[in-house]
Structures are given as C-alpha cells and as structure tokens.
Amino acid sequence: MRALRALSDHPLSVSVIVPAHQAAGEIDACLNGLFHAGFARDEILVVDDGSSDGTGEIARNYGLRVLRHERALGPAEARNVGVEAVQGELIVFVDADVVLGGAARSRILDHFSHEADLKGLFGSYDDQPPRVGTASFYRNMLHHFVHQRSDENASTFWTGIGAVRRDDFLRLGGFDKAWENIEDVAFGMRLRAAGGRILLDKGLLGKHLKVWTIRSMFRTDLVGRAIPWSRLLLFHGGPRNDLNFTAAHRISLLMVALMGMSLFSMLFQPAFGVVFVMALVGFVWANRTFLALLNDRGGVGVAIISCGCHVLHYLAGGLGLLWVLIADWAPGLWGRATKDQKRMPDAASDRGQALEEQRRDR
C-alpha cells in the first residue's frame, strides 16, 4: 500500500530544468508547452549548453532565467549544473524538443505531495508525433509504445519528462557523465537501489519534435543505446524484464539474428531463403501489436516502412551487445576489467558527497 501524507500548509516548490543545445527550432514550442502545463516563468531555468543558433536569446525573450555555457558540456552535466543553480524541492526535467500536454504541473505535484515514498516519476511521448518523415514517426511511436506497455513501478528514470526530489538527486550525485545517453537510466538504478520508488505515469504525455533520419536513428541505437545498455545489463544488473528487455524484444532480436545469418548463408545455399522467410514471419508476429498501432496511426505504407526501421533497430541492438561481449565481457573473464565494468552505477560518487555537504552548509 502506498505511503500517503496529508497536504502540507505550503505545497512543494518546483524548478524546471530545460537543457538546450542548438534548439532554436523547438524551444518556442517547448516553453509555450510548459506555460500551458501550468509552470510559472520564475520556475523555469533554461541551460543553454553551448548553442550558437540563438537558443538562449529566444528563452530570454520570454523573461526566463538562462544559464549559458560557452561550450557544450553534454546533457548530463547541463542538467547537473542546472539543479545546482535552483532551489525547488522538486526538480522537473523537460527536454527542449518536448512539448508537454495537459495540466502536467498539477499532475506531477499531486503525485509527490500525496505519496511520501515516491522519489522519481517520468512520463511518455504521446501517440501523435509531428509528420516529418516515416523515420521520425516510427521512432517516436516506438518510444510511446514501449513506455505505455512497461511496468508502472519503474526500475529506471527518464529525463525527457521526468521529476525527482532535489535532495535525493543531490545526495546521489546527480547524473554520471560517464553514462552519457543513458545517464538517466543509470541514475534511476541508483535511486531504486537506495530504496526509492519510481513511477511511470502513462498519462503524463509530451509531443516529441525531434526529426530523425535512418542514419541518425541507427547511430543512436548502436552507440547511444545498445552499447551502454548492454554494459548495464551484463555488468550492473540492469532491468531484465521491462522496457526493452521483455520476451517480445528478445524474440525480435533472435529473429533479426536469424535473418542476418540466413541472408549470408544464401550466398552459398539458396535454400536458406526459407529460414529467412520464417524468421521474418516470426519477427512480424512478435511485433504484431506495435505494427498494428503504426498501421492504425499512419496507414499500411507507414507500417511496412516502419517494419524495416524496426529491423534496423534490433540489428543495432544485436551489434551493440556483440561489441560489449567481445570488447568488455571476454577480457573480464581473464581478470582484465574494463573502465565501464569498474564504474558501478549504484556506488556513491565523490560528487554526490560534495553536493550533499554544500546543501547542509546552506
């Protein structure tokens, strides 16, 4: 049963951190979304992370506080610096290319004000992404689909639309830049390990404005997702039955591996074409619910093209896992632990201890 507390005489104070790098094309929509979601101007901090396209000026024109970095530090460090610069009891992270929907502020505050054991919360992209190409439509729908079908009692965290208590964030040392691209996932693991409950609120939605290409999607899936996710899974006990690690995802990865091996084998023995067709059918069956959603939202043509994108998504995942097995896991068998193996995401960092001391001194 959830631990509840009565509403205090003064509600939780809130600070919103928006890290922004080269976001001039999206920051207007993002900020207007925050205003419509109920956030006040004095609650919002934009961290202009080395932008050269006027991102910071656009935010200042709204009367917002802007923290400027002359050179890009990366999203993890931009968020860390942002949290250190605000005083809200509750920190809300929103990406600069996300437009919040609904009364998000009151929804987030309601959770944290009434659930004393709640340490973190995050939402999901909506199912109506902008029509800026099939790759973008597919990618944003995939994120929506995965989050909407995941366990509400989450084992990770997400900064696209996410909230955490400031004291807990500082105590755990914030985001670890060594896990850039999945620093929020690693932080969520540390938060859970420290006894915190994290909620995936499937009704907390935002529209993702990012434009994807096949190339950018594959690179992100391989370098920014598959490789670090595999390291978390193999060396640090990452989530094994949720998000991208459900049975359907594992079957899909196996089917894509069979398709790849059968295509290669067909060079020597055409009969392996039967194996390829069977693997393709198995892949479509394993992803039938997602493909049906794509068909419903975008039509048959979009669903067919997206199926190809989905194969590439799992191909990147398989290559990333293979890379980690060869480069990191195999050397570890002989006692040669890699840097990533030694860095445990659930260990208290020197940064966290320093920030906690600063907080106590204030």
JOFENCOR-V695244 format. One record per run of one state. SS is the DSSP state (@ for helix, = for strand, . for the rest). FROM is the first residue (numbers start at 1). TO is the last residue. Records with the same first field share a line. If there is no record, write none. Layout:
SS=FROM-TO  FROM-TO
This chain:
.=1-3  5-13  21-26  37-40  50-54  62-64  70-74  85-89  95-97  101-103  116-117  126-133  149-152  155-160  172-176  180-182  194-196  209-213  236-242  246-246  266-269  287-287  299-299  334-338  343-349  362-362
==4-4  14-20  44-49  65-69  90-94  98-100  115-115  118-125  153-154  161-165  197-208
@=27-36  41-43  55-61  75-84  104-114  134-148  166-171  177-179  183-193  214-235  243-245  247-265  270-286  288-298  300-333  339-342  350-361
